[in-house]
Amino acid sequence: MKATVYVRPKKEVLDPQGDAVRKALEKLGFGGVAQVRIGKVVEIEFAENIPASEQNAMRAKLEQMSDTLLANPVMEDYEVTF
């Protein structure tokens, strides 16, 4: 089974990397881009399939992983998908 964690800066946090990409896109002629936010994608593959009955517990474990290591909950939001 594979899970994906999408980590993005919170809306109220400045994103200088995203701003640099937005400016570069504008210089390259791709106008009209109002905002760019740069995040990261973490793919986690488990050794065995997780039964549907245990997916809520696995989601809780993935959220704990995200809070502990994968994201900085003060500055970043994350979303877990299967």
PDB file of N, CA, C and O in Angstrom, chain B, residues numbered from 101:
ATOM      1  N   MET B 101       0.850  -1.177   0.000  1.00  0.00           N
ATOM      2  CA  MET B 101       0.000   0.000   0.000  1.00  0.00           C
ATOM      3  C   MET B 101       0.890   1.233   0.000  1.00  0.00           C
ATOM      4  O   MET B 101       1.957   1.255   0.615  1.00  0.00           O
ATOM      5  N   LYS B 102       0.429   2.248  -0.699  1.00  0.00           N
ATOM      6  CA  LYS B 102       1.195   3.480  -0.815  1.00  0.00           C
ATOM      7  C   LYS B 102       0.355   4.649  -0.315  1.00  0.00           C
ATOM      8  O   LYS B 102      -0.833   4.752  -0.620  1.00  0.00           O
ATOM      9  N   ALA B 103       0.990   5.526   0.458  1.00  0.00           N
ATOM     10  CA  ALA B 103       0.348   6.751   0.926  1.00  0.00           C
ATOM     11  C   ALA B 103       1.164   7.936   0.428  1.00  0.00           C
ATOM     12  O   ALA B 103       2.375   7.829   0.233  1.00  0.00           O
ATOM     13  N   THR B 104       0.504   9.050   0.228  1.00  0.00           N
ATOM     14  CA  THR B 104       1.175  10.274  -0.201  1.00  0.00           C
ATOM     15  C   THR B 104       0.843  11.374   0.785  1.00  0.00           C
ATOM     16  O   THR B 104      -0.313  11.557   1.169  1.00  0.00           O
ATOM     17  N   VAL B 105       1.872  12.105   1.191  1.00  0.00           N
ATOM     18  CA  VAL B 105       1.696  13.250   2.083  1.00  0.00           C
ATOM     19  C   VAL B 105       2.112  14.493   1.301  1.00  0.00           C
ATOM     20  O   VAL B 105       3.263  14.619   0.884  1.00  0.00           O
ATOM     21  N   TYR B 106       1.170  15.404   1.108  1.00  0.00           N
ATOM     22  CA  TYR B 106       1.439  16.675   0.443  1.00  0.00           C
ATOM     23  C   TYR B 106       1.681  17.724   1.518  1.00  0.00           C
ATOM     24  O   TYR B 106       0.828  17.948   2.376  1.00  0.00           O
ATOM     25  N   VAL B 107       2.840  18.363   1.473  1.00  0.00           N
ATOM     26  CA  VAL B 107       3.202  19.366   2.475  1.00  0.00           C
ATOM     27  C   VAL B 107       3.323  20.706   1.762  1.00  0.00           C
ATOM     28  O   VAL B 107       4.022  20.827   0.756  1.00  0.00           O
ATOM     29  N   ARG B 108       2.625  21.718   2.301  1.00  0.00           N
ATOM     30  CA  ARG B 108       2.628  23.053   1.697  1.00  0.00           C
ATOM     31  C   ARG B 108       2.778  24.104   2.785  1.00  0.00           C
ATOM     32  O   ARG B 108       2.367  23.877   3.923  1.00  0.00           O
ATOM     33  N   PRO B 109       3.367  25.260   2.450  1.00  0.00           N
ATOM     34  CA  PRO B 109       3.406  26.330   3.442  1.00  0.00           C
ATOM     35  C   PRO B 109       1.990  26.809   3.753  1.00  0.00           C
ATOM     36  O   PRO B 109       1.132  26.849   2.872  1.00  0.00           O
ATOM     37  N   LYS B 110       1.757  27.168   5.001  1.00  0.00           N
ATOM     38  CA  LYS B 110       0.449  27.734   5.360  1.00  0.00           C
ATOM     39  C   LYS B 110       0.253  29.028   4.587  1.00  0.00           C
ATOM     40  O   LYS B 110       1.219  29.711   4.247  1.00  0.00           O
ATOM     41  N   LYS B 111      -0.993  29.360   4.315  1.00  0.00           N
ATOM     42  CA  LYS B 111      -1.301  30.552   3.507  1.00  0.00           C
ATOM     43  C   LYS B 111      -0.733  31.832   4.107  1.00  0.00           C
ATOM     44  O   LYS B 111      -0.338  32.738   3.374  1.00  0.00           O
ATOM     45  N   GLU B 112      -0.690  31.912   5.430  1.00  0.00           N
ATOM     46  CA  GLU B 112      -0.212  33.137   6.074  1.00  0.00           C
ATOM     47  C   GLU B 112       1.316  33.212   6.170  1.00  0.00           C
ATOM     48  O   GLU B 112       1.855  34.218   6.632  1.00  0.00           O
ATOM     49  N   VAL B 113       2.022  32.150   5.736  1.00  0.00           N
ATOM     50  CA  VAL B 113       3.485  32.125   5.779  1.00  0.00           C
ATOM     51  C   VAL B 113       4.020  32.555   4.423  1.00  0.00           C
ATOM     52  O   VAL B 113       3.552  32.084   3.386  1.00  0.00           O
ATOM     53  N   LEU B 114       5.000  33.448   4.433  1.00  0.00           N
ATOM     54  CA  LEU B 114       5.625  33.884   3.190  1.00  0.00           C
ATOM     55  C   LEU B 114       6.329  32.702   2.532  1.00  0.00           C
ATOM     56  O   LEU B 114       6.872  31.832   3.213  1.00  0.00           O
ATOM     57  N   ASP B 115       6.315  32.682   1.204  1.00  0.00           N
ATOM     58  CA  ASP B 115       6.963  31.618   0.448  1.00  0.00           C
ATOM     59  C   ASP B 115       7.936  32.252  -0.545  1.00  0.00           C
ATOM     60  O   ASP B 115       7.581  32.450  -1.707  1.00  0.00           O
ATOM     61  N   PRO B 116       9.164  32.575  -0.107  1.00  0.00           N
ATOM     62  CA  PRO B 116      10.106  33.249  -1.001  1.00  0.00           C
ATOM     63  C   PRO B 116      10.471  32.408  -2.229  1.00  0.00           C
ATOM     64  O   PRO B 116      10.710  32.961  -3.303  1.00  0.00           O
ATOM     65  N   GLN B 117      10.517  31.091  -2.084  1.00  0.00           N
ATOM     66  CA  GLN B 117      10.820  30.227  -3.226  1.00  0.00           C
ATOM     67  C   GLN B 117       9.689  30.300  -4.250  1.00  0.00           C
ATOM     68  O   GLN B 117       9.944  30.393  -5.451  1.00  0.00           O
ATOM     69  N   GLY B 118       8.455  30.259  -3.786  1.00  0.00           N
ATOM     70  CA  GLY B 118       7.321  30.382  -4.691  1.00  0.00           C
ATOM     71  C   GLY B 118       7.295  31.738  -5.380  1.00  0.00           C
ATOM     72  O   GLY B 118       6.968  31.834  -6.563  1.00  0.00           O
ATOM     73  N   ASP B 119       7.643  32.792  -4.634  1.00  0.00           N
ATOM     74  CA  ASP B 119       7.671  34.134  -5.216  1.00  0.00           C
ATOM     75  C   ASP B 119       8.752  34.232  -6.288  1.00  0.00           C
ATOM     76  O   ASP B 119       8.543  34.870  -7.320  1.00  0.00           O
ATOM     77  N   ALA B 120       9.911  33.601  -6.052  1.00  0.00           N
ATOM     78  CA  ALA B 120      10.985  33.609  -7.051  1.00  0.00           C
ATOM     79  C   ALA B 120      10.540  32.882  -8.323  1.00  0.00           C
ATOM     80  O   ALA B 120      10.842  33.328  -9.430  1.00  0.00           O
ATOM     81  N   VAL B 121       9.832  31.779  -8.172  1.00  0.00           N
ATOM     82  CA  VAL B 121       9.335  31.037  -9.343  1.00  0.00           C
ATOM     83  C   VAL B 121       8.301  31.866 -10.096  1.00  0.00           C
ATOM     84  O   VAL B 121       8.305  31.894 -11.326  1.00  0.00           O
ATOM     85  N   ARG B 122       7.406  32.547  -9.357  1.00  0.00           N
ATOM     86  CA  ARG B 122       6.400  33.398 -10.008  1.00  0.00           C
ATOM     87  C   ARG B 122       7.070  34.495 -10.828  1.00  0.00           C
ATOM     88  O   ARG B 122       6.666  34.761 -11.960  1.00  0.00           O
ATOM     89  N   LYS B 123       8.094  35.132 -10.260  1.00  0.00           N
ATOM     90  CA  LYS B 123       8.812  36.199 -10.975  1.00  0.00           C
ATOM     91  C   LYS B 123       9.536  35.644 -12.199  1.00  0.00           C
ATOM     92  O   LYS B 123       9.551  36.280 -13.253  1.00  0.00           O
ATOM     93  N   ALA B 124      10.137  34.462 -12.063  1.00  0.00           N
ATOM     94  CA  ALA B 124      10.833  33.848 -13.189  1.00  0.00           C
ATOM     95  C   ALA B 124       9.851  33.495 -14.311  1.00  0.00           C
ATOM     96  O   ALA B 124      10.153  33.691 -15.488  1.00  0.00           O
ATOM     97  N   LEU B 125       8.688  32.981 -13.946  1.00  0.00           N
ATOM     98  CA  LEU B 125       7.673  32.678 -14.956  1.00  0.00           C
ATOM     99  C   LEU B 125       7.262  33.937 -15.714  1.00  0.00           C
ATOM    100  O   LEU B 125       7.088  33.915 -16.933  1.00  0.00           O
ATOM    101  N   GLU B 126       7.110  35.030 -14.975  1.00  0.00           N
ATOM    102  CA  GLU B 126       6.740  36.302 -15.603  1.00  0.00           C
ATOM    103  C   GLU B 126       7.826  36.751 -16.584  1.00  0.00           C
ATOM    104  O   GLU B 126       7.521  37.191 -17.692  1.00  0.00           O
ATOM    105  N   LYS B 127       9.100  36.638 -16.172  1.00  0.00           N
ATOM    106  CA  LYS B 127      10.204  37.030 -17.052  1.00  0.00           C
ATOM    107  C   LYS B 127      10.286  36.156 -18.294  1.00  0.00           C
ATOM    108  O   LYS B 127      10.748  36.598 -19.346  1.00  0.00           O
ATOM    109  N   LEU B 128       9.835  34.915 -18.168  1.00  0.00           N
ATOM    110  CA  LEU B 128       9.850  34.000 -19.305  1.00  0.00           C
ATOM    111  C   LEU B 128       8.631  34.160 -20.210  1.00  0.00           C
ATOM    112  O   LEU B 128       8.468  33.426 -21.185  1.00  0.00           O
ATOM    113  N   GLY B 129       7.778  35.128 -19.873  1.00  0.00           N
ATOM    114  CA  GLY B 129       6.627  35.406 -20.722  1.00  0.00           C
ATOM    115  C   GLY B 129       5.341  34.718 -20.305  1.00  0.00           C
ATOM    116  O   GLY B 129       4.349  34.767 -21.031  1.00  0.00           O
ATOM    117  N   PHE B 130       5.346  34.083 -19.155  1.00  0.00           N
ATOM    118  CA  PHE B 130       4.140  33.418 -18.657  1.00  0.00           C
ATOM    119  C   PHE B 130       3.431  34.339 -17.668  1.00  0.00           C
ATOM    120  O   PHE B 130       3.406  34.074 -16.467  1.00  0.00           O
ATOM    121  N   GLY B 131       2.861  35.414 -18.182  1.00  0.00           N
ATOM    122  CA  GLY B 131       2.181  36.390 -17.348  1.00  0.00           C
ATOM    123  C   GLY B 131       0.857  35.883 -16.820  1.00  0.00           C
ATOM    124  O   GLY B 131       0.352  34.846 -17.250  1.00  0.00           O
ATOM    125  N   GLY B 132       0.311  36.622 -15.892  1.00  0.00           N
ATOM    126  CA  GLY B 132      -0.997  36.295 -15.353  1.00  0.00           C
ATOM    127  C   GLY B 132      -0.964  35.333 -14.181  1.00  0.00           C
ATOM    128  O   GLY B 132      -2.019  34.959 -13.668  1.00  0.00           O
ATOM    129  N   VAL B 133       0.227  34.919 -13.741  1.00  0.00           N
ATOM    130  CA  VAL B 133       0.329  34.030 -12.584  1.00  0.00           C
ATOM    131  C   VAL B 133       0.318  34.900 -11.335  1.00  0.00           C
ATOM    132  O   VAL B 133       1.237  35.689 -11.113  1.00  0.00           O
ATOM    133  N   ALA B 134      -0.719  34.756 -10.524  1.00  0.00           N
ATOM    134  CA  ALA B 134      -0.871  35.605  -9.350  1.00  0.00           C
ATOM    135  C   ALA B 134      -0.028  35.126  -8.173  1.00  0.00           C
ATOM    136  O   ALA B 134       0.515  35.939  -7.424  1.00  0.00           O
ATOM    137  N   GLN B 135       0.082  33.815  -8.010  1.00  0.00           N
ATOM    138  CA  GLN B 135       0.807  33.298  -6.852  1.00  0.00           C
ATOM    139  C   GLN B 135       1.303  31.889  -7.136  1.00  0.00           C
ATOM    140  O   GLN B 135       0.630  31.107  -7.807  1.00  0.00           O
ATOM    141  N   VAL B 136       2.483  31.575  -6.622  1.00  0.00           N
ATOM    142  CA  VAL B 136       3.036  30.227  -6.689  1.00  0.00           C
ATOM    143  C   VAL B 136       3.428  29.835  -5.270  1.00  0.00           C
ATOM    144  O   VAL B 136       4.070  30.607  -4.558  1.00  0.00           O
ATOM    145  N   ARG B 137       3.040  28.640  -4.869  1.00  0.00           N
ATOM    146  CA  ARG B 137       3.420  28.097  -3.554  1.00  0.00           C
ATOM    147  C   ARG B 137       4.196  26.815  -3.821  1.00  0.00           C
ATOM    148  O   ARG B 137       3.728  25.942  -4.552  1.00  0.00           O
ATOM    149  N   ILE B 138       5.367  26.704  -3.236  1.00  0.00           N
ATOM    150  CA  ILE B 138       6.216  25.533  -3.416  1.00  0.00           C
ATOM    151  C   ILE B 138       6.081  24.641  -2.189  1.00  0.00           C
ATOM    152  O   ILE B 138       6.207  25.109  -1.058  1.00  0.00           O
ATOM    153  N   GLY B 139       5.830  23.375  -2.411  1.00  0.00           N
ATOM    154  CA  GLY B 139       5.710  22.415  -1.321  1.00  0.00           C
ATOM    155  C   GLY B 139       6.526  21.174  -1.634  1.00  0.00           C
ATOM    156  O   GLY B 139       7.442  21.203  -2.457  1.00  0.00           O
ATOM    157  N   LYS B 140       6.181  20.095  -0.971  1.00  0.00           N
ATOM    158  CA  LYS B 140       6.873  18.839  -1.236  1.00  0.00           C
ATOM    159  C   LYS B 140       5.875  17.690  -1.179  1.00  0.00           C
ATOM    160  O   LYS B 140       4.823  17.782  -0.545  1.00  0.00           O
ATOM    161  N   VAL B 141       6.231  16.623  -1.850  1.00  0.00           N
ATOM    162  CA  VAL B 141       5.419  15.417  -1.874  1.00  0.00           C
ATOM    163  C   VAL B 141       6.260  14.299  -1.273  1.00  0.00           C
ATOM    164  O   VAL B 141       7.399  14.082  -1.686  1.00  0.00           O
ATOM    165  N   VAL B 142       5.698  13.592  -0.299  1.00  0.00           N
ATOM    166  CA  VAL B 142       6.377  12.464   0.330  1.00  0.00           C
ATOM    167  C   VAL B 142       5.539  11.223   0.046  1.00  0.00           C
ATOM    168  O   VAL B 142       4.380  11.142   0.454  1.00  0.00           O
ATOM    169  N   GLU B 143       6.126  10.264  -0.652  1.00  0.00           N
ATOM    170  CA  GLU B 143       5.438   9.009  -0.936  1.00  0.00           C
ATOM    171  C   GLU B 143       5.981   7.942   0.000  1.00  0.00           C
ATOM    172  O   GLU B 143       7.192   7.753   0.109  1.00  0.00           O
ATOM    173  N   ILE B 144       5.076   7.251   0.670  1.00  0.00           N
ATOM    174  CA  ILE B 144       5.460   6.211   1.617  1.00  0.00           C
ATOM    175  C   ILE B 144       4.803   4.911   1.164  1.00  0.00           C
ATOM    176  O   ILE B 144       3.581   4.827   1.044  1.00  0.00           O
ATOM    177  N   GLU B 145       5.621   3.914   0.920  1.00  0.00           N
ATOM    178  CA  GLU B 145       5.091   2.610   0.524  1.00  0.00           C
ATOM    179  C   GLU B 145       5.284   1.645   1.692  1.00  0.00           C
ATOM    180  O   GLU B 145       6.384   1.503   2.227  1.00  0.00           O
ATOM    181  N   PHE B 146       4.205   0.996   2.069  1.00  0.00           N
ATOM    182  CA  PHE B 146       4.244   0.052   3.180  1.00  0.00           C
ATOM    183  C   PHE B 146       4.532  -1.346   2.650  1.00  0.00           C
ATOM    184  O   PHE B 146       4.211  -1.667   1.506  1.00  0.00           O
ATOM    185  N   ALA B 147       5.144  -2.177   3.497  1.00  0.00           N
ATOM    186  CA  ALA B 147       5.549  -3.517   3.099  1.00  0.00           C
ATOM    187  C   ALA B 147       4.361  -4.406   2.766  1.00  0.00           C
ATOM    188  O   ALA B 147       4.480  -5.332   1.964  1.00  0.00           O
ATOM    189  N   GLU B 148       3.228  -4.131   3.372  1.00  0.00           N
ATOM    190  CA  GLU B 148       2.055  -4.963   3.118  1.00  0.00           C
ATOM    191  C   GLU B 148       0.829  -4.082   2.929  1.00  0.00           C
ATOM    192  O   GLU B 148       0.820  -2.918   3.328  1.00  0.00           O
ATOM    193  N   ASN B 149      -0.186  -4.640   2.327  1.00  0.00           N
ATOM    194  CA  ASN B 149      -1.437  -3.901   2.136  1.00  0.00           C
ATOM    195  C   ASN B 149      -2.144  -3.722   3.479  1.00  0.00           C
ATOM    196  O   ASN B 149      -2.135  -4.614   4.328  1.00  0.00           O
ATOM    197  N   ILE B 150      -2.743  -2.571   3.646  1.00  0.00           N
ATOM    198  CA  ILE B 150      -3.485  -2.264   4.863  1.00  0.00           C
ATOM    199  C   ILE B 150      -4.962  -2.514   4.569  1.00  0.00           C
ATOM    200  O   ILE B 150      -5.509  -1.920   3.640  1.00  0.00           O
ATOM    201  N   PRO B 151      -5.612  -3.375   5.335  1.00  0.00           N
ATOM    202  CA  PRO B 151      -7.047  -3.610   5.103  1.00  0.00           C
ATOM    203  C   PRO B 151      -7.850  -2.329   5.314  1.00  0.00           C
ATOM    204  O   PRO B 151      -7.457  -1.458   6.091  1.00  0.00           O
ATOM    205  N   ALA B 152      -8.963  -2.228   4.623  1.00  0.00           N
ATOM    206  CA  ALA B 152      -9.818  -1.037   4.721  1.00  0.00           C
ATOM    207  C   ALA B 152     -10.221  -0.761   6.159  1.00  0.00           C
ATOM    208  O   ALA B 152     -10.375   0.395   6.552  1.00  0.00           O
ATOM    209  N   SER B 153     -10.391  -1.809   6.942  1.00  0.00           N
ATOM    210  CA  SER B 153     -10.811  -1.643   8.337  1.00  0.00           C
ATOM    211  C   SER B 153      -9.738  -0.979   9.198  1.00  0.00           C
ATOM    212  O   SER B 153     -10.043  -0.466  10.275  1.00  0.00           O
ATOM    213  N   GLU B 154      -8.489  -0.982   8.736  1.00  0.00           N
ATOM    214  CA  GLU B 154      -7.387  -0.392   9.503  1.00  0.00           C
ATOM    215  C   GLU B 154      -6.890   0.928   8.920  1.00  0.00           C
ATOM    216  O   GLU B 154      -5.922   1.497   9.424  1.00  0.00           O
ATOM    217  N   GLN B 155      -7.543   1.427   7.856  1.00  0.00           N
ATOM    218  CA  GLN B 155      -7.046   2.640   7.211  1.00  0.00           C
ATOM    219  C   GLN B 155      -7.171   3.876   8.098  1.00  0.00           C
ATOM    220  O   GLN B 155      -6.333   4.774   8.013  1.00  0.00           O
ATOM    221  N   ASN B 156      -8.193   3.942   8.945  1.00  0.00           N
ATOM    222  CA  ASN B 156      -8.296   5.088   9.855  1.00  0.00           C
ATOM    223  C   ASN B 156      -7.125   5.110  10.830  1.00  0.00           C
ATOM    224  O   ASN B 156      -6.566   6.170  11.114  1.00  0.00           O
ATOM    225  N   ALA B 157      -6.759   3.946  11.338  1.00  0.00           N
ATOM    226  CA  ALA B 157      -5.611   3.861  12.247  1.00  0.00           C
ATOM    227  C   ALA B 157      -4.324   4.226  11.500  1.00  0.00           C
ATOM    228  O   ALA B 157      -3.454   4.899  12.052  1.00  0.00           O
ATOM    229  N   MET B 158      -4.205   3.785  10.252  1.00  0.00           N
ATOM    230  CA  MET B 158      -3.014   4.106   9.462  1.00  0.00           C
ATOM    231  C   MET B 158      -2.963   5.596   9.154  1.00  0.00           C
ATOM    232  O   MET B 158      -1.889   6.197   9.167  1.00  0.00           O
ATOM    233  N   ARG B 159      -4.119   6.196   8.876  1.00  0.00           N
ATOM    234  CA  ARG B 159      -4.154   7.647   8.632  1.00  0.00           C
ATOM    235  C   ARG B 159      -3.677   8.400   9.880  1.00  0.00           C
ATOM    236  O   ARG B 159      -2.926   9.369   9.777  1.00  0.00           O
ATOM    237  N   ALA B 160      -4.116   7.949  11.044  1.00  0.00           N
ATOM    238  CA  ALA B 160      -3.681   8.586  12.291  1.00  0.00           C
ATOM    239  C   ALA B 160      -2.168   8.443  12.463  1.00  0.00           C
ATOM    240  O   ALA B 160      -1.501   9.372  12.917  1.00  0.00           O
ATOM    241  N   LYS B 161      -1.633   7.285  12.103  1.00  0.00           N
ATOM    242  CA  LYS B 161      -0.189   7.069  12.199  1.00  0.00           C
ATOM    243  C   LYS B 161       0.559   7.973  11.215  1.00  0.00           C
ATOM    244  O   LYS B 161       1.603   8.532  11.553  1.00  0.00           O
ATOM    245  N   LEU B 162       0.025   8.116   9.999  1.00  0.00           N
ATOM    246  CA  LEU B 162       0.646   9.003   9.008  1.00  0.00           C
ATOM    247  C   LEU B 162       0.593  10.464   9.453  1.00  0.00           C
ATOM    248  O   LEU B 162       1.538  11.219   9.226  1.00  0.00           O
ATOM    249  N   GLU B 163      -0.504  10.856  10.081  1.00  0.00           N
ATOM    250  CA  GLU B 163      -0.595  12.221  10.597  1.00  0.00           C
ATOM    251  C   GLU B 163       0.418  12.438  11.716  1.00  0.00           C
ATOM    252  O   GLU B 163       0.998  13.518  11.829  1.00  0.00           O
ATOM    253  N   GLN B 164       0.633  11.422  12.537  1.00  0.00           N
ATOM    254  CA  GLN B 164       1.651  11.524  13.590  1.00  0.00           C
ATOM    255  C   GLN B 164       3.045  11.635  12.961  1.00  0.00           C
ATOM    256  O   GLN B 164       3.872  12.423  13.419  1.00  0.00           O
ATOM    257  N   MET B 165       3.304  10.841  11.908  1.00  0.00           N
ATOM    258  CA  MET B 165       4.583  10.943  11.192  1.00  0.00           C
ATOM    259  C   MET B 165       4.777  12.355  10.639  1.00  0.00           C
ATOM    260  O   MET B 165       5.865  12.927  10.716  1.00  0.00           O
ATOM    261  N   SER B 166       3.698  12.899  10.082  1.00  0.00           N
ATOM    262  CA  SER B 166       3.772  14.238   9.482  1.00  0.00           C
ATOM    263  C   SER B 166       4.028  15.296  10.539  1.00  0.00           C
ATOM    264  O   SER B 166       4.864  16.179  10.345  1.00  0.00           O
ATOM    265  N   ASP B 167       3.318  15.216  11.656  1.00  0.00           N
ATOM    266  CA  ASP B 167       3.520  16.191  12.737  1.00  0.00           C
ATOM    267  C   ASP B 167       4.917  16.095  13.334  1.00  0.00           C
ATOM    268  O   ASP B 167       5.484  17.100  13.762  1.00  0.00           O
ATOM    269  N   THR B 168       5.471  14.883  13.364  1.00  0.00           N
ATOM    270  CA  THR B 168       6.751  14.653  14.021  1.00  0.00           C
ATOM    271  C   THR B 168       7.943  14.947  13.119  1.00  0.00           C
ATOM    272  O   THR B 168       8.939  15.514  13.571  1.00  0.00           O
ATOM    273  N   LEU B 169       7.847  14.562  11.837  1.00  0.00           N
ATOM    274  CA  LEU B 169       9.028  14.637  10.982  1.00  0.00           C
ATOM    275  C   LEU B 169       8.798  15.247   9.604  1.00  0.00           C
ATOM    276  O   LEU B 169       9.607  16.052   9.144  1.00  0.00           O
ATOM    277  N   LEU B 170       7.720  14.880   8.948  1.00  0.00           N
ATOM    278  CA  LEU B 170       7.558  15.236   7.534  1.00  0.00           C
ATOM    279  C   LEU B 170       7.195  16.694   7.302  1.00  0.00           C
ATOM    280  O   LEU B 170       7.526  17.254   6.257  1.00  0.00           O
ATOM    281  N   ALA B 171       6.523  17.311   8.256  1.00  0.00           N
ATOM    282  CA  ALA B 171       6.098  18.710   8.105  1.00  0.00           C
ATOM    283  C   ALA B 171       6.405  19.470   9.390  1.00  0.00           C
ATOM    284  O   ALA B 171       6.544  18.888  10.465  1.00  0.00           O
ATOM    285  N   ASN B 172       6.504  20.767   9.246  1.00  0.00           N
ATOM    286  CA  ASN B 172       6.621  21.643  10.404  1.00  0.00           C
ATOM    287  C   ASN B 172       5.227  22.227  10.643  1.00  0.00           C
ATOM    288  O   ASN B 172       4.830  23.164   9.950  1.00  0.00           O
ATOM    289  N   PRO B 173       4.474  21.686  11.620  1.00  0.00           N
ATOM    290  CA  PRO B 173       3.075  22.101  11.780  1.00  0.00           C
ATOM    291  C   PRO B 173       2.895  23.588  12.101  1.00  0.00           C
ATOM    292  O   PRO B 173       1.793  24.117  11.953  1.00  0.00           O
ATOM    293  N   VAL B 174       3.941  24.257  12.530  1.00  0.00           N
ATOM    294  CA  VAL B 174       3.846  25.690  12.809  1.00  0.00           C
ATOM    295  C   VAL B 174       3.767  26.472  11.500  1.00  0.00           C
ATOM    296  O   VAL B 174       3.052  27.470  11.408  1.00  0.00           O
ATOM    297  N   MET B 175       4.509  26.011  10.483  1.00  0.00           N
ATOM    298  CA  MET B 175       4.611  26.768   9.232  1.00  0.00           C
ATOM    299  C   MET B 175       3.974  26.073   8.032  1.00  0.00           C
ATOM    300  O   MET B 175       3.756  26.704   6.998  1.00  0.00           O
ATOM    301  N   GLU B 176       3.671  24.770   8.158  1.00  0.00           N
ATOM    302  CA  GLU B 176       3.205  24.019   7.002  1.00  0.00           C
ATOM    303  C   GLU B 176       1.903  23.271   7.311  1.00  0.00           C
ATOM    304  O   GLU B 176       1.651  22.856   8.442  1.00  0.00           O
ATOM    305  N   ASP B 177       1.094  23.118   6.268  1.00  0.00           N
ATOM    306  CA  ASP B 177      -0.078  22.254   6.314  1.00  0.00           C
ATOM    307  C   ASP B 177       0.273  20.989   5.530  1.00  0.00           C
ATOM    308  O   ASP B 177       1.163  21.001   4.680  1.00  0.00           O
ATOM    309  N   TYR B 178      -0.429  19.912   5.821  1.00  0.00           N
ATOM    310  CA  TYR B 178      -0.211  18.688   5.058  1.00  0.00           C
ATOM    311  C   TYR B 178      -1.540  17.987   4.823  1.00  0.00           C
ATOM    312  O   TYR B 178      -2.527  18.212   5.524  1.00  0.00           O
ATOM    313  N   GLU B 179      -1.527  17.137   3.817  1.00  0.00           N
ATOM    314  CA  GLU B 179      -2.703  16.347   3.454  1.00  0.00           C
ATOM    315  C   GLU B 179      -2.236  14.924   3.183  1.00  0.00           C
ATOM    316  O   GLU B 179      -1.270  14.718   2.448  1.00  0.00           O
ATOM    317  N   VAL B 180      -2.905  13.955   3.764  1.00  0.00           N
ATOM    318  CA  VAL B 180      -2.567  12.541   3.595  1.00  0.00           C
ATOM    319  C   VAL B 180      -3.589  11.897   2.659  1.00  0.00           C
ATOM    320  O   VAL B 180      -4.796  12.045   2.856  1.00  0.00           O
ATOM    321  N   THR B 181      -3.106  11.185   1.643  1.00  0.00           N
ATOM    322  CA  THR B 181      -3.994  10.443   0.742  1.00  0.00           C
ATOM    323  C   THR B 181      -3.449   9.030   0.582  1.00  0.00           C
ATOM    324  O   THR B 181      -2.257   8.778   0.755  1.00  0.00           O
ATOM    325  N   PHE B 182      -4.360   8.113   0.246  1.00  0.00           N
ATOM    326  CA  PHE B 182      -3.991   6.721  -0.032  1.00  0.00           C
ATOM    327  C   PHE B 182      -4.131   6.461  -1.511  1.00  0.00           C
ATOM    328  O   PHE B 182      -3.870   5.348  -1.969  1.00  0.00           O
TER     329      PHE B 182
END
